[in-house]
Amino acid sequence: MTSAAVRPGFRATRPRTDEPGAVTSTYSALSRTVRDAGLLHRTHGYYLWTLAVLTLALGGAVAGFVLLGDSWFQLLIAGALGLIFTQFAFVAHEASHRQVFTSGPANDRLGRTLANGVVGISHSWWMNKHTRHHANPNQRGKDPDIAPDVVVFLDEDAAAAKGFRAVINRYQGWLFFPLLTLEGLNLHVQAYRSLLAGGRKRGNVRARVVELVILTLRLSLYVGAIFWVLPLGLAFAFLGVQLAVFGVYMGASFAPNHKGMAIIPENTKIDFLSKQVLTSRNIRGGWWMNILMGGLNFQIEHHLFPSMPRPHLARAREIVREHCANLGLPYTETSLVQSYGIVVRYLNRVGLSARDPFDCPMFRQLRKV
């Protein structure tokens, strides 16, 4: 466990207890407190109201699109759709965690409908990836969210990058938010790639075919309507703005939660409570932040109790904070702006750690003299 990979003091910040199983038992006690407070009860009214508001917003955007016709004001509608689709994605995420209904199949049906039919991303791909992330957040070799991609999150992945990708990684902290403008397109592409590459090795073939049909129908109707109503140039601009806003909003909501927090070595065994708390970060901001980030601002509580409905997370935060304070377990919480600063600095540090070994800082200093 190196200081470059893990927050300083990671070992020292474990709960102050020497008894085997003591931390596990404290999580059990925490779970009982949360359950007895009724914080795991479903809040059907909240989600009914949320879906009703989002449906009205989507209907209003569609009406505005039809009424505006050939006008560059359509780009405002495109931006609004990017926000609305992201909010629908938040509810799909919550349904995937069984937060909306008591019934698992009912949650799955809602999640599939919203993810595939409204947002246009693959529900099965998301479930597979996100389930593995929740089981092992920020753990090398196990968390797909820190696997190497255009942006890398581990020093060794930055060192292995070659060519143009290495150049991107060197400045990836500053490039992170501009790159998110492409994330919306990437999510749609990943939906098809994951379903088409599935073959017969995993999942239900019929379910994947149904997903592909729904995704294709949604894509055809959506893109077809845009190019039917708008002239070619404006249609492409509309799609570009909508996908950019969607990608930035999604990325900016998920990025603050774990990036720059403790990285756990692949074979390290750590109790569930410590693993989830030490690798997660909450975002301050009250009720409006809860709406803005779809409950992801209470990332610690979400990871400890994935099936907890969004309206209960604020109350759970008070209980979890007190519990962590009693254990001496660090509980990380920052503002949204501070979290973005942490993410940018962390990504830059990882990218710069792989610079050319012959690029000597002392040499560069002497050369300026």
C-alpha positions in Angstrom: 0.0 0.0 0.0 1.9 3.0 -1.3 1.2 6.7 -0.5 0.7 7.3 -4.2 -2.2 4.8 -4.3 -3.9 5.3 -1.0 -4.8 8.3 1.1 -2.1 9.0 3.8 -3.0 7.5 7.1 -5.2 4.8 5.5 -4.0 2.1 7.9 -4.1 4.4 10.9 -7.6 5.5 10.3 -9.2 2.0 10.9 -11.7 1.9 13.8 -10.2 1.8 17.2 -10.9 -1.8 18.1 -8.8 -4.9 18.5 -11.4 -7.5 18.9 -12.0 -9.9 15.9 -15.3 -9.2 14.2 -15.8 -6.0 16.2 -16.2 -3.8 13.2 -18.6 -6.2 11.5 -20.7 -6.2 14.7 -20.8 -2.4 14.7 -22.1 -2.4 11.2 -24.8 -4.9 12.2 -25.7 -2.5 15.1 -25.7 0.4 12.6 -28.0 -1.5 10.3 -30.4 -2.3 13.1 -30.5 1.4 14.1 -31.2 2.4 10.5 -33.8 -0.3 10.1 -35.5 0.5 13.4 -35.7 4.2 12.3 -37.8 3.1 9.2 -35.2 4.4 6.8 -35.4 1.3 4.6 -39.1 1.6 4.0 -40.1 2.4 0.4 -41.4 5.9 -0.4 -43.7 5.3 -3.3 -45.3 8.8 -3.2 -41.9 10.4 -3.6 -41.0 8.4 -6.7 -44.5 8.8 -8.2 -44.2 12.6 -7.8 -40.6 12.6 -9.2 -41.6 10.5 -12.3 -44.7 12.7 -12.8 -42.6 15.9 -12.8 -40.0 14.4 -15.1 -42.7 13.1 -17.5 -44.3 16.6 -17.6 -40.9 18.1 -18.2 -40.2 15.7 -21.0 -43.6 16.4 -22.5 -42.9 20.1 -22.3 -39.6 19.7 -24.0 -41.2 17.7 -26.8 -44.0 20.3 -27.2 -41.3 23.1 -27.3 -39.4 21.1 -29.9 -42.5 20.9 -32.2 -43.5 24.5 -31.7 -40.1 26.0 -32.3 -39.5 24.3 -35.6 -36.5 25.6 -37.6 -35.0 27.8 -34.9 -31.6 27.9 -33.2 -33.5 28.3 -29.9 -33.9 24.5 -30.3 -30.5 24.2 -28.7 -32.1 25.2 -25.5 -34.5 22.3 -25.8 -31.5 20.1 -26.5 -29.8 21.2 -23.3 -33.0 20.7 -21.4 -33.4 17.1 -22.7 -29.8 16.4 -21.6 -30.8 17.4 -18.1 -34.1 15.5 -18.2 -32.6 12.3 -19.5 -30.0 12.4 -16.7 -32.7 12.8 -14.1 -34.5 9.8 -15.6 -31.2 7.9 -15.4 -31.0 8.7 -11.7 -34.4 7.1 -11.1 -33.3 4.1 -13.2 -30.2 3.8 -11.0 -32.4 3.8 -7.9 -34.8 1.2 -9.4 -31.7 -1.0 -10.1 -30.9 -0.8 -6.4 -34.5 -1.8 -5.4 -35.1 1.6 -3.9 -38.5 2.3 -5.6 -40.6 -0.8 -5.1 -40.4 -3.7 -2.6 -40.7 -6.2 -5.5 -37.5 -7.0 -7.3 -39.2 -7.7 -10.6 -41.1 -4.4 -10.4 -37.9 -2.5 -9.9 -36.3 -4.3 -12.8 -39.2 -3.5 -15.1 -39.0 0.2 -14.2 -35.2 0.3 -14.5 -35.3 -1.4 -17.9 -38.1 0.9 -19.1 -36.3 4.1 -18.1 -32.8 3.0 -19.0 -33.5 1.4 -22.4 -36.7 3.2 -23.5 -36.2 6.7 -22.2 -32.5 7.4 -21.6 -31.1 5.0 -24.3 -28.5 3.1 -22.2 -28.3 -0.6 -21.6 -29.9 -1.7 -18.3 -28.1 -5.0 -18.2 -24.7 -3.5 -18.9 -25.2 -0.9 -16.2 -26.4 -3.5 -13.7 -23.4 -5.7 -14.3 -20.9 -2.9 -14.1 -22.4 -1.1 -11.2 -22.9 -4.2 -9.1 -19.2 -5.0 -9.3 -18.4 -1.4 -8.4 -20.6 -1.6 -5.2 -19.0 -4.8 -4.1 -15.4 -3.5 -4.4 -15.3 0.3 -4.7 -11.8 1.6 -5.6 -10.2 -1.8 -5.3 -7.5 -2.6 -7.9 -8.5 -5.3 -10.3 -12.1 -5.5 -9.0 -13.8 -2.2 -9.5 -14.6 -1.5 -13.2 -15.0 2.2 -12.5 -11.2 2.5 -12.0 -10.3 0.2 -15.0 -8.0 2.0 -17.6 -9.9 3.9 -20.3 -9.2 7.3 -21.9 -8.8 8.6 -18.4 -6.8 6.5 -16.0 -7.0 6.4 -12.2 -4.0 4.3 -11.2 -0.3 5.2 -11.6 0.5 1.9 -13.3 -2.1 2.4 -15.9 -0.7 5.9 -16.6 2.8 4.4 -16.9 1.5 1.8 -19.4 -0.2 4.4 -21.7 1.5 5.0 -25.1 1.3 7.6 -27.8 -1.6 10.0 -28.0 -3.3 8.4 -25.0 -0.2 9.1 -22.8 -0.4 12.8 -23.8 -4.1 12.9 -22.8 -3.3 11.2 -19.5 -0.6 13.7 -18.7 -3.2 16.5 -18.7 -6.2 14.4 -17.9 -7.2 16.4 -14.9 -7.6 19.6 -16.9 -9.2 17.6 -19.8 -11.6 15.6 -17.6 -14.6 17.9 -17.9 -14.1 18.6 -21.6 -13.9 14.9 -22.2 -17.2 14.4 -20.5 -18.9 16.1 -23.4 -18.2 12.8 -25.2 -19.5 10.6 -22.4 -23.1 10.8 -23.5 -22.2 9.3 -26.9 -20.0 6.8 -25.2 -22.8 5.5 -23.0 -25.0 4.9 -26.1 -22.2 3.1 -27.9 -21.4 1.0 -24.9 -25.1 -0.1 -24.8 -24.8 -1.6 -28.2 -21.3 -3.0 -27.8 -22.1 -4.8 -24.6 -25.3 -6.3 -25.9 -23.9 -7.4 -29.3 -20.7 -8.8 -27.7 -22.6 -10.8 -25.1 -23.0 -13.8 -27.4 -24.2 -16.9 -25.5 -21.7 -16.7 -22.7 -23.6 -14.6 -20.3 -27.1 -13.4 -19.6 -30.4 -14.3 -21.3 -30.2 -14.1 -25.1 -33.9 -13.3 -25.3 -33.6 -10.5 -22.8 -30.7 -9.0 -24.7 -32.6 -9.1 -28.0 -35.5 -7.3 -26.3 -33.1 -4.7 -25.0 -31.6 -4.2 -28.4 -35.1 -3.8 -30.0 -36.1 -1.2 -27.4 -32.8 0.7 -27.7 -33.1 0.7 -31.5 -36.7 1.7 -31.5 -36.0 4.6 -29.1 -32.9 5.7 -31.2 -34.8 5.5 -34.5 -37.8 7.5 -33.2 -35.7 10.1 -31.4 -33.1 10.7 -34.2 -35.7 10.4 -36.9 -37.9 13.1 -35.4 -34.9 15.4 -35.0 -33.8 15.1 -38.7 -37.4 15.2 -39.9 -38.2 18.5 -38.1 -34.9 20.3 -38.3 -32.5 21.1 -41.2 -29.4 19.0 -41.4 -26.9 21.4 -39.7 -29.3 22.3 -36.9 -30.2 18.6 -36.4 -26.5 17.7 -35.8 -26.1 20.7 -33.5 -29.1 19.6 -31.5 -27.8 16.1 -31.1 -24.4 17.4 -30.2 -25.7 19.7 -27.5 -28.0 17.1 -26.0 -25.3 14.5 -25.8 -22.8 16.9 -24.4 -25.1 18.1 -21.6 -26.1 14.6 -20.8 -22.5 13.4 -20.7 -21.2 16.3 -18.5 -24.2 16.1 -16.2 -23.8 12.3 -15.7 -20.1 12.5 -15.3 -20.2 15.5 -13.0 -22.7 13.7 -10.8 -20.8 10.4 -10.5 -17.1 11.6 -10.5 -17.1 13.3 -7.0 -18.1 10.2 -5.2 -14.9 8.1 -5.2 -12.2 9.7 -7.3 -9.3 10.8 -5.1 -10.4 8.6 -2.2 -8.5 5.6 -0.9 -7.4 3.0 -3.4 -7.5 -0.6 -2.0 -4.8 -3.1 -3.2 -6.3 -6.1 -5.1 -5.8 -8.8 -2.5 -6.4 -6.7 0.6 -9.2 -7.9 2.9 -11.1 -5.1 4.6 -14.4 -5.1 6.5 -17.5 -3.9 4.7 -18.0 -0.7 6.8 -14.4 0.5 6.5 -14.3 -0.3 2.8 -17.4 1.6 1.9 -16.7 4.6 4.1 -13.0 5.1 3.3 -13.5 5.0 -0.4 -16.6 7.2 -0.6 -17.2 11.0 -0.4 -20.4 12.9 0.4 -21.3 16.3 -1.1 -22.8 19.0 1.1 -25.7 21.1 -0.2 -29.0 20.1 1.4 -32.2 19.1 -0.3 -31.5 20.9 -3.6 -28.2 18.9 -4.0 -30.1 15.7 -3.3 -32.3 16.6 -6.3 -29.5 17.8 -8.4 -27.4 14.7 -7.9 -30.1 12.1 -7.6 -29.1 11.1 -4.1 -25.5 10.5 -5.2 -24.4 13.3 -2.9 -25.0 10.9 0.0 -22.6 8.4 -1.4 -21.4 6.9 1.9 -24.9 6.1 3.0 -25.8 4.9 -0.5 -22.9 2.4 -0.4 -23.7 1.2 3.1 -27.4 0.8 2.4 -27.9 0.5 -1.4 -31.6 -0.2 -1.2 -32.4 2.9 0.9 -34.8 5.3 -0.9 -33.4 8.8 -1.7 -35.6 10.7 0.8 -34.2 8.8 3.7 -30.5 9.4 3.0 -30.3 12.7 4.8 -31.5 11.2 8.1 -29.2 8.2 7.6 -26.3 10.6 7.2 -26.7 11.8 10.8 -26.7 8.3 12.1 -23.7 7.1 10.1 -21.7 10.2 10.9 -22.2 9.7 14.6 -21.4 6.0 14.3 -18.1 6.7 12.4 -17.1 9.4 14.9 -17.5 6.9 17.7 -15.3 4.4 15.9 -12.7 7.0 14.9 -13.4 6.2 11.2 -13.0 9.2 8.9 -16.2 10.4 7.3 -15.4 12.5 4.2 -17.7 15.3 3.1 -17.0 18.4 1.0 -18.7 20.9 -1.2 -19.3 20.1 -4.8 -16.7 22.7 -6.0 -14.1 21.3 -3.6 -14.8 17.8 -4.8 -14.2 18.8 -8.4 -10.9 20.4 -7.3 -9.9 17.1 -5.6 -10.8 15.1 -8.7 -8.8 17.3 -11.0 -5.7 17.4 -8.8 -5.9 13.6 -8.3 -6.2 12.9 -12.0 -3.3 15.3 -12.8 -1.1 13.6 -10.2 -1.8 10.2 -11.6 -1.1 11.4 -15.2 2.0 13.3 -14.3 3.4 10.3 -12.4 4.1 8.6 -15.7 6.1 11.4 -17.3 9.2 10.7 -19.3 12.0 9.5 -16.8 14.4 11.6 -18.7 12.2 14.7 -18.1 14.2 15.8 -15.1 12.7 18.7 -13.1 16.3 19.8 -12.0 17.4 19.8 -15.6 14.5 22.0 -16.6 15.2 24.4 -13.8 18.9 24.7 -14.7 18.0 25.2 -18.3 16.0 28.3 -17.4 19.0 29.9 -15.6 
